[in-house]
């Protein structure tokens, strides 16, 4: 045992020396070669320990952040993740991994568009390609929900077990990626008709660094964060994370299987909060409230004050299909780029108090659909969000005379 401890201590010291060497200007290639030569594979727990000790010894977290990509590239191929346990389907970590797979697929699709742009005529403008890239970047903004689950659900549990260095470093990388994404979306929004030559320049300037930032985060999560988390957190910890995940939403992937931990029914009950939804004029159980809303012949979608989709009803005959993947997504990214300006105008007018409702009606095949938006406010008149109500009113348009006798519909 003492030999194992000594070997582990020696490897941690070597890792610290290598990371500091990167800090002093050693190349990634040189560091990678030394790593393979000296120790082969490295348990991810020792990478975490080395980072934690460097921070405790005074290396600024910002310096660790700057070095993060460098030493991930240098150590990436040599980190041993075999300690990670098998992860059952539907488990919160399984969901995070599937979200990463979906993110990578979106990155690959954007890369295919880039190939077409680079091979096309420099002066040519392909509106379909620009819209395709814009749509994929809009969907890629779902990465924010992935990061929010890590920051607000997973990281607090790691900190409970006194693992603070990696979460802090990764959170900083999340913010860098968010800034990249914001810049990419802004470029696409402001440049709807551009030639291939300029679009290629955008890839070089911001799109490729954005995609690389997301891909690098996937590598960091799956080589260090996820194995470490699986070995650290308990079944009850994971169950609590699962219970809160839907409040944030899912990133380009919705789990089909509900994972149940191997813990007692008593432990499960203690992790759940009161199941009553208490309102000023009464209360519901979640089942009653959901059944009530889904029984109405009107589709509801609620967008909070930060423009994020928080809820939609699931009636039998929805006018517009919805997927749970939109929960937590900015409502602007749920609409085609050509109509986002209308969405923004409605939200701006609702927030400023200039307007409180907006209504539209459109024919859709054999339906005649009424769509209404209402500003939602608290008792003090402060803006809480917007509710969208969609309703097929074709049957109402046919009503004539009166009905006073009970007559059930077919």
Secondary structure as the mmCIF struct_conf table of DSSP 4:
data_model
#
loop_
_struct_conf.conf_type_id
_struct_conf.id
_struct_conf.beg_label_comp_id
_struct_conf.beg_label_asym_id
_struct_conf.beg_label_seq_id
_struct_conf.end_label_comp_id
_struct_conf.end_label_asym_id
_struct_conf.end_label_seq_id
HELX_RH_AL_P HELX_RH_AL_P1 UNK A 2 UNK A 23
TURN_TY1_P TURN_TY1_P1 UNK A 24 UNK A 25
HELX_RH_AL_P HELX_RH_AL_P2 UNK A 28 UNK A 39
BEND BEND1 UNK A 40 UNK A 41
STRN STRN1 UNK A 42 UNK A 43
HELX_RH_AL_P HELX_RH_AL_P3 UNK A 44 UNK A 56
TURN_TY1_P TURN_TY1_P2 UNK A 57 UNK A 58
HELX_RH_AL_P HELX_RH_AL_P4 UNK A 61 UNK A 76
TURN_TY1_P TURN_TY1_P3 UNK A 77 UNK A 78
STRN STRN2 UNK A 79 UNK A 80
TURN_TY1_P TURN_TY1_P4 UNK A 82 UNK A 83
BEND BEND2 UNK A 84 UNK A 84
HELX_LH_PP_P HELX_LH_PP_P1 UNK A 85 UNK A 86
TURN_TY1_P TURN_TY1_P5 UNK A 89 UNK A 90
BEND BEND3 UNK A 91 UNK A 91
HELX_RH_AL_P HELX_RH_AL_P5 UNK A 92 UNK A 119
BEND BEND4 UNK A 120 UNK A 120
TURN_TY1_P TURN_TY1_P6 UNK A 122 UNK A 123
HELX_RH_AL_P HELX_RH_AL_P6 UNK A 127 UNK A 140
TURN_TY1_P TURN_TY1_P7 UNK A 141 UNK A 142
HELX_RH_AL_P HELX_RH_AL_P7 UNK A 143 UNK A 149
HELX_RH_PI_P HELX_RH_PI_P1 UNK A 150 UNK A 154
HELX_RH_AL_P HELX_RH_AL_P8 UNK A 155 UNK A 160
TURN_TY1_P TURN_TY1_P8 UNK A 161 UNK A 162
HELX_RH_AL_P HELX_RH_AL_P9 UNK A 165 UNK A 190
BEND BEND5 UNK A 192 UNK A 193
HELX_RH_AL_P HELX_RH_AL_P10 UNK A 196 UNK A 202
HELX_RH_PI_P HELX_RH_PI_P2 UNK A 203 UNK A 207
HELX_RH_AL_P HELX_RH_AL_P11 UNK A 208 UNK A 220
HELX_RH_PI_P HELX_RH_PI_P3 UNK A 221 UNK A 225
HELX_RH_AL_P HELX_RH_AL_P12 UNK A 226 UNK A 232
BEND BEND6 UNK A 233 UNK A 233
HELX_RH_AL_P HELX_RH_AL_P13 UNK A 235 UNK A 248
BEND BEND7 UNK A 251 UNK A 252
BEND BEND8 UNK A 256 UNK A 257
BEND BEND9 UNK A 262 UNK A 263
HELX_RH_AL_P HELX_RH_AL_P14 UNK A 265 UNK A 271
BEND BEND10 UNK A 272 UNK A 272
STRN STRN3 UNK A 276 UNK A 279
TURN_TY1_P TURN_TY1_P9 UNK A 280 UNK A 281
STRN STRN4 UNK A 282 UNK A 285
HELX_RH_AL_P HELX_RH_AL_P15 UNK A 286 UNK A 295
BEND BEND11 UNK A 296 UNK A 298
STRN STRN5 UNK A 299 UNK A 304
TURN_TY1_P TURN_TY1_P10 UNK A 305 UNK A 306
BEND BEND12 UNK A 307 UNK A 307
STRN STRN6 UNK A 308 UNK A 308
STRN STRN7 UNK A 309 UNK A 312
TURN_TY1_P TURN_TY1_P11 UNK A 316 UNK A 317
BEND BEND13 UNK A 319 UNK A 320
HELX_RH_3T_P HELX_RH_3T_P1 UNK A 324 UNK A 326
TURN_TY1_P TURN_TY1_P12 UNK A 327 UNK A 328
BEND BEND14 UNK A 329 UNK A 329
STRN STRN8 UNK A 330 UNK A 330
HELX_RH_3T_P HELX_RH_3T_P2 UNK A 331 UNK A 334
BEND BEND15 UNK A 335 UNK A 335
HELX_RH_3T_P HELX_RH_3T_P3 UNK A 337 UNK A 339
HELX_RH_AL_P HELX_RH_AL_P16 UNK A 340 UNK A 352
TURN_TY1_P TURN_TY1_P13 UNK A 353 UNK A 353
BEND BEND16 UNK A 354 UNK A 354
BEND BEND17 UNK A 356 UNK A 356
STRN STRN9 UNK A 357 UNK A 364
TURN_TY1_P TURN_TY1_P14 UNK A 365 UNK A 366
STRN STRN10 UNK A 367 UNK A 377
TURN_TY1_P TURN_TY1_P15 UNK A 379 UNK A 380
STRN STRN11 UNK A 383 UNK A 392
TURN_TY1_P TURN_TY1_P16 UNK A 394 UNK A 395
HELX_RH_3T_P HELX_RH_3T_P4 UNK A 396 UNK A 398
BEND BEND18 UNK A 401 UNK A 401
BEND BEND19 UNK A 405 UNK A 405
#
